[in-house]
Every structure is written in C-alpha cells, then in structure tokens.
Amino acid sequence: MPRYMSLIRIDEKNAPEGGPSNELMQRMGVLLEEMTKAGVMLDTGGLKSTAEGTRVHWEGGKISVTDGPFTETKEVIGGYALLQCKDLAEAQEWVTRFLKVHEEYWTVTCELREIVSG
C-alpha cells in the first residue's frame, strides 16, 4: 500500500498568536485518533518555528549554514503527517478532513506527495 507525506505549510507571520485553539486541538485529536484506528496515520508531528531552525545549503561545492528565522520565506513547513492509503484519492480525502478542522482564520496548505518505495 502506498505511503504519502503530507507537508503542512503555514504562513508564520499570519498564524494566530498563541498557536492553535483548544477547540482546534480537540478536533484534531479526534481526527488523528480516527486515522490511527483506520491504519492510515503512521506518524505525525508539528515543527517549532523557523526562529529555532537552521538551514544547511550546498551550492558550488560549498556548504553554508543560515540560522532562522527565515524572513524571505512566506510559507514554512509547520508539521507533517506520514499516511498509508490505498491511493492518492484516499490520501486527499484525509488531508481535506485535516484542513477542515481548522477555523476559517487559518491559512494552511498541505503538500501531498507519494513516497518512493525502494
């Protein structure tokens, strides 16, 4: 059965102060429990802000390291979910349900990509 990585993108500058509401976390907990029981959710997690991150870049045979925050970036990966679904359509259904648990003032994008088996 194929596995999919959902990269959860947010705009850090427009994210609600204080993070997700308690109500959102409750709704998300219910959905994640359902996904786990269905055998779809393999792993998930949120990421700390870019202010606490580092970028390591390779170009022209040289490494450069940049400490966050990354002000030139509009959208950042705020979390991820590793899903196992029968096909892309099923993965899209679960990701759509995940997005719908958010309040209307959130702007969230999930980039969904199949993991190459090998």
C-alpha positions in Angstrom: 0.0 0.0 0.0 1.5 3.4 -1.0 2.7 5.9 1.6 2.2 9.6 1.4 3.9 12.5 3.1 1.7 15.5 3.8 3.8 18.6 4.4 1.7 21.1 6.3 2.5 24.6 5.2 1.6 27.7 7.1 2.4 31.4 6.9 4.2 32.0 10.2 3.6 35.8 10.0 -0.2 35.3 9.9 -0.6 32.3 12.2 -2.8 33.0 15.2 -0.9 34.3 18.2 -0.7 31.6 20.8 -1.0 28.9 18.2 -4.0 26.6 17.8 -7.0 27.0 19.9 -8.0 24.3 22.5 -11.1 23.6 20.3 -8.9 23.0 17.2 -6.6 20.7 19.2 -9.6 18.7 20.4 -11.0 18.3 16.9 -7.6 17.4 15.5 -7.1 14.8 18.3 -10.4 13.2 17.4 -9.4 13.1 13.7 -5.9 11.8 14.3 -7.3 9.0 16.6 -9.7 8.0 13.8 -6.9 8.0 11.3 -4.7 5.9 13.6 -7.5 3.4 14.2 -8.1 3.2 10.4 -4.4 2.3 9.9 -3.8 5.4 7.8 -1.7 7.5 10.2 1.8 6.2 10.5 3.4 9.3 12.1 2.6 13.0 12.6 4.1 16.0 14.3 4.4 19.7 14.5 7.6 21.7 14.0 9.0 24.5 16.0 9.1 28.0 14.4 11.8 28.9 11.9 13.3 31.2 14.5 14.6 28.0 16.1 15.7 26.4 12.9 18.8 26.2 10.7 19.2 25.8 7.0 22.2 23.9 5.6 22.7 24.7 1.9 25.0 23.0 -0.7 26.0 25.0 -3.8 29.1 25.2 -5.9 30.8 22.6 -3.8 30.4 24.6 -0.6 28.2 24.4 2.5 26.6 27.4 4.0 24.6 27.5 7.3 21.9 30.1 8.0 20.1 30.4 11.3 16.4 31.2 11.4 14.1 33.0 11.3 13.9 32.9 7.5 12.3 36.2 6.8 12.3 35.8 3.0 10.0 32.8 3.3 6.3 33.3 3.1 5.2 29.7 3.8 7.0 27.3 6.0 6.5 23.7 6.9 4.7 23.7 10.2 4.2 20.0 10.5 3.9 16.7 8.7 1.9 13.6 8.5 3.0 10.2 7.2 0.0 8.4 5.7 -0.6 4.9 4.3 -3.5 4.9 1.9 -4.8 2.7 -0.9 -4.3 5.5 -3.4 -3.8 9.3 -3.8 -7.6 9.9 -3.8 -7.9 8.4 -0.3 -4.9 10.4 0.9 -6.5 13.6 -0.4 -9.7 12.8 1.4 -7.9 12.5 4.8 -5.9 15.7 4.1 -9.1 17.6 3.2 -10.6 16.4 6.5 -7.5 17.6 8.4 -7.7 21.1 6.8 -11.4 21.4 7.6 -10.8 21.0 11.4 -9.1 24.4 11.3 -11.0 27.6 12.0 -11.7 29.9 9.0 -9.0 32.4 10.0 -6.2 29.8 9.4 -4.4 29.7 6.1 -3.0 26.1 5.8 -1.8 24.2 2.7 -0.9 20.5 2.7 1.5 19.4 0.0 0.8 15.7 -0.5 3.4 13.5 -2.2 3.8 9.8 -2.6 6.9 8.3 -1.0 9.1 6.4 -3.5 9.4 2.8 -2.4 12.7 1.1 -2.8 
